[in-house]
């Protein structure tokens, strides 16, 4: 597996979708964000879903635990 840089990753997640609990397609991953409260800083954070996919694939294939 080739490591992807952040500038070209979105082309690989173009067909990815966010689904609800029933498995229905809801939103395209490239146009979706997750907003949450960081438990360490207690500040609100925003992360693109496509970036979460990239981090997941990189961690899974390289057994890394840090976000690069």
C-alpha positions in Angstrom: 0.0 0.0 0.0 1.3 3.4 -1.0 1.1 6.1 1.7 -1.0 9.1 0.5 -0.3 12.7 1.3 -3.1 14.9 2.4 -3.1 16.9 -0.8 -4.1 14.0 -3.0 -6.1 11.8 -0.5 -9.6 13.3 -1.3 -9.5 11.8 -4.8 -9.3 8.3 -3.2 -12.4 9.0 -0.9 -14.6 10.4 -3.7 -16.9 7.4 -3.5 -16.9 7.1 0.3 -20.2 8.0 2.1 -21.3 8.5 5.7 -24.1 6.1 6.6 -26.6 6.1 9.5 -27.4 3.2 11.9 -29.7 1.6 9.3 -27.0 1.5 6.7 -28.5 4.1 4.5 -26.3 6.5 2.6 -26.5 9.9 4.1 -23.6 12.2 3.1 -20.5 12.1 0.9 -17.3 11.8 3.0 -15.4 14.5 1.1 -18.1 17.1 2.0 -18.6 16.0 5.6 -17.0 17.1 8.9 -17.1 15.7 12.4 -17.4 18.3 15.2 -16.6 17.1 18.7 -15.2 18.1 22.1 -11.6 17.0 22.5 -11.6 15.1 25.8 -8.0 16.2 26.5 -8.4 20.0 25.9 -12.2 20.3 26.3 -12.2 22.5 23.2 -14.4 22.0 20.2 -12.6 20.4 17.2 -13.5 19.9 13.6 -12.1 17.2 11.4 -12.9 16.3 7.7 -14.2 12.8 7.4 -11.9 12.2 4.4 -8.9 12.9 6.8 -10.3 10.3 9.3 -10.4 7.8 6.5 -6.8 8.6 5.5 -5.6 8.2 9.1 -7.5 5.0 9.6 -6.0 3.4 6.4 -2.4 4.6 7.3 -2.7 3.3 10.9 -4.1 0.0 9.8 -1.5 -0.6 7.1 1.5 0.8 8.9 0.5 -0.1 12.5 1.1 3.5 13.5 -0.7 5.3 16.3 0.2 8.9 15.5 -1.4 11.2 13.0 1.2 12.5 10.5 
